Amino acid sequence: MNKSYKVFISLFIFFLFCYPLKANSQTKIAILNMKFLMEKSLAGKSIKKQLDDLRKKDINSFKKTENKLKENEQKLIAQKNVLSAEDFKKKISLLRENLKKYNLERSEKINSLKNKRNSSITTLLKEINPILTEFAKTNEITLIIDKRYIILGKNELDITNQILEILDKKIKKINLK
């Protein structure tokens, strides 16, 4: 066998086996706006409302404590000339301790709120994942890409509203942990 004949046979066999694979393997892509889903779904809105309520409650608590600390400071300043130097120093150190406690408590509440936010978002994402999996399977979608990573794409590829409808039917509310 000459060399050109071997090349021809090799190419023929290659195209014989590879061409049908290429013809049958179409990739179906969909685009999903995850941020929109997180903000506009009933579950996402419930998370936001609960977080806002907690934040307002914490802010009111912070303001009350700050006002008490300011009052105590003003009383202490007014008593400066009346108190002995030793008593004044004791009250100043007590005021500083209360201020440190307040700052620590405030940081803990802020961190707790952040952790609740992250935990609830993770829970929502875990609930969305099976919905996306089932939707992709049903509609023979190979790849779903978040819209924020897309520069340009056809509007027909966007499945956000369809997923939003399904999500709103399945999950109405997610409670903060």
Disulfide bonds with the S-S distance in Angstrom:
none
